[in-house]
């Protein structure tokens, strides 16, 4: 339990001091979470590569576009489709400044995995999510024109 002197020191802090402390805590949380975010991004990238290989084995036109970049590299798995469905896209990115991994399907709002904010997220959760979205994309492609 804090004594009165520590409580007084806390009570008299200015808004700028409180903001600086919060900023430092956030930066520390991001640094701690970045390792897990990097691991999750790596597992999800492996899932995209595996999917591209498996789909390509079936003679389907598939591209894996990897975008290196700092601080936000990413990748897109694109399955070419003829007809009104058009190409099916599953994207992935990581923002190393916020320790956030984003996965998106087509032009929808991305699913964000914020490792600095949600410490209960495991790297395997992101891999599982991306894997399930890959299955959705493949089933949609199969439904549009069976292989």
C-alpha positions as CSV (number, residue, x, y, z in Angstrom):
1,X,0.0,0.0,0.0
2,X,1.3,3.4,-1.0
3,X,2.1,5.9,1.8
4,X,0.7,9.5,1.7
5,X,3.8,10.9,0.1
6,X,3.6,8.5,-2.9
7,X,-0.1,9.3,-3.2
8,X,0.5,13.0,-3.1
9,X,3.3,12.7,-5.7
10,X,0.8,10.8,-8.0
11,X,-2.0,13.3,-7.3
12,X,0.0,16.4,-8.3
13,X,1.2,15.1,-11.7
14,X,0.3,17.2,-14.7
15,X,-1.6,15.9,-17.7
16,X,1.6,15.9,-19.7
17,X,3.4,13.8,-17.1
18,X,0.5,11.3,-17.0
19,X,0.5,11.1,-20.8
20,X,4.2,10.6,-21.0
21,X,4.0,7.7,-18.5
22,X,1.1,6.1,-20.4
23,X,3.1,6.5,-23.7
24,X,6.1,4.8,-22.1
25,X,3.9,2.0,-20.8
26,X,2.3,1.5,-24.2
27,X,5.8,1.4,-25.9
28,X,6.9,-1.2,-23.3
29,X,3.8,-3.3,-24.0
30,X,4.4,-3.1,-27.8
31,X,8.0,-4.2,-27.3
32,X,6.9,-7.2,-25.2
33,X,4.2,-8.2,-27.6
34,X,6.2,-7.8,-30.8
35,X,7.8,-11.2,-30.5
36,X,4.4,-13.0,-30.3
37,X,3.1,-10.8,-33.2
38,X,6.2,-11.7,-35.3
39,X,5.7,-15.4,-34.6
40,X,2.0,-15.2,-35.5
41,X,2.8,-13.4,-38.7
42,X,5.4,-16.1,-39.6
43,X,2.9,-18.9,-39.0
44,X,0.2,-17.1,-41.0
45,X,2.7,-16.6,-43.9
46,X,3.5,-20.3,-43.8
47,X,-0.2,-21.0,-44.0
48,X,-0.5,-18.8,-47.1
49,X,2.5,-20.5,-48.7
50,X,1.1,-23.9,-48.0
51,X,-2.2,-22.9,-49.5
52,X,-0.6,-21.5,-52.6
53,X,1.4,-24.7,-53.1
54,X,-1.7,-27.0,-52.6
55,X,-3.9,-24.9,-54.8
56,X,-1.2,-24.7,-57.5
57,X,-0.9,-28.5,-57.5
58,X,-4.5,-28.7,-58.7
59,X,-3.7,-26.6,-61.7
60,X,-5.5,-23.5,-60.4
61,X,-4.0,-20.1,-61.1
62,X,-2.8,-18.8,-57.8
63,X,-0.4,-16.0,-56.8
64,X,1.3,-15.2,-53.5
65,X,2.3,-11.6,-53.6
66,X,4.7,-10.8,-50.7
67,X,5.3,-7.2,-49.9
68,X,8.5,-6.6,-47.9
69,X,8.5,-3.3,-46.1
70,X,9.2,-1.7,-42.8
71,X,7.4,-1.4,-40.5
72,X,4.5,-3.0,-42.3
73,X,5.3,-6.0,-44.5
74,X,2.4,-8.1,-45.9
75,X,1.2,-10.7,-48.4
76,X,-1.8,-11.5,-50.5
77,X,-3.0,-14.9,-51.7
78,X,-4.9,-14.4,-55.0
79,X,-6.9,-17.2,-56.6
80,X,-7.8,-16.2,-60.1
81,X,-11.5,-16.9,-61.0
82,X,-13.3,-16.4,-64.2
83,X,-16.8,-15.1,-64.3
84,X,-18.6,-12.6,-62.0
85,X,-16.9,-13.7,-58.8
86,X,-13.5,-12.4,-60.0
87,X,-10.2,-13.0,-58.2
88,X,-10.5,-14.2,-54.5
89,X,-8.0,-12.4,-52.3
90,X,-6.8,-13.1,-48.8
91,X,-4.4,-10.6,-47.3
92,X,-2.1,-10.4,-44.3
93,X,0.0,-7.6,-42.8
94,X,1.8,-6.8,-39.6
95,X,2.4,-3.4,-38.1
96,X,5.6,-3.6,-36.1
97,X,5.0,-0.2,-34.5
98,X,1.8,-1.4,-32.8
99,X,2.4,-5.2,-32.7
100,X,-0.8,-5.7,-34.7
101,X,-1.4,-8.4,-37.3
102,X,-4.3,-7.8,-39.8
103,X,-6.0,-10.4,-42.0
104,X,-8.5,-9.5,-44.6
105,X,-10.7,-11.3,-47.1
106,X,-11.2,-9.3,-50.3
107,X,-12.1,-5.7,-49.6
108,X,-13.7,-6.4,-46.2
109,X,-12.7,-4.7,-43.0
110,X,-9.6,-6.5,-41.7
111,X,-9.6,-8.7,-38.6
112,X,-7.1,-7.2,-36.3
113,X,-5.0,-9.1,-33.8
114,X,-3.6,-6.5,-31.3
115,X,-1.0,-8.3,-29.4
116,X,-0.1,-5.2,-27.2
117,X,-3.7,-4.8,-26.1
118,X,-4.9,-8.4,-26.0
119,X,-2.2,-10.5,-24.3
120,X,-4.3,-13.7,-24.3
121,X,-3.9,-14.0,-28.1
122,X,-1.5,-16.8,-29.1
123,X,0.4,-17.0,-32.4
124,X,-1.5,-20.2,-33.2
125,X,-4.8,-18.3,-33.0
126,X,-3.8,-16.2,-36.0
127,X,-2.6,-19.2,-37.9
128,X,-5.9,-20.9,-37.3
129,X,-7.9,-17.8,-38.3
130,X,-6.0,-17.5,-41.6
131,X,-6.3,-21.2,-42.2
132,X,-10.0,-21.0,-41.8
133,X,-10.3,-18.1,-44.2
134,X,-8.2,-20.0,-46.7
135,X,-10.7,-22.8,-46.6
136,X,-13.6,-20.3,-47.1
137,X,-11.8,-18.9,-50.2
138,X,-11.1,-22.3,-51.6
139,X,-14.7,-23.4,-51.1
140,X,-16.0,-20.3,-52.7
141,X,-13.7,-20.9,-55.7
142,X,-14.9,-24.5,-55.9
143,X,-18.5,-23.4,-55.8
144,X,-17.9,-20.9,-58.6
145,X,-16.3,-23.4,-60.9
146,X,-15.4,-26.9,-59.6
147,X,-11.8,-28.0,-60.3
